[in-house]
Amino acid sequence: QVTLEESGGGRVQAGGSLRLSCTASARSLGTYAVGWFRQPPGEEREFAAEINWTGSNTYYADSVEGRFTISRDNAKNTVYLQMNNLKPEDTAVYYCAAAPYGLGYRPKVTDYSYWGQGTQVTVSS
């Protein structure tokens, strides 16, 4: 069982930056692929980014490619999502999720076994 907690959300103006953190407790994140998803108001949860369990590969949705960067620090048991040049359409609740020994591209909600509670990101124009 992996317990995940997101932090770092908040309100920012368009063009600004935020860094989200996903920290695991009760178990090491070192052998899990971790994905970031987001759910805009009234919409379905959607894939944003993923880093595989070795950290050797990262994947991004087209909508965030070039603006968001996912990284991991296994010593701190934490995965980060650096979000730059934020746009109003990035407004959403952001969730991190973990999949054991995940190596390949995992863009679906059902690819992940464990989820955090989410953190709100609001981007104003």
Secondary structure, 3 states (H helix, E strand, C coil): CCEEEEECCEEEECCCCEEEEEEEECCCCCCEEEEEEEECCCCCCEEEEEECCCCCCEEECCCCCCCEEEEEEHHHCEEEEEECCCCHHHCEEEEEEEEECCCCCCCCHHHCCEECCCEEEEEEC
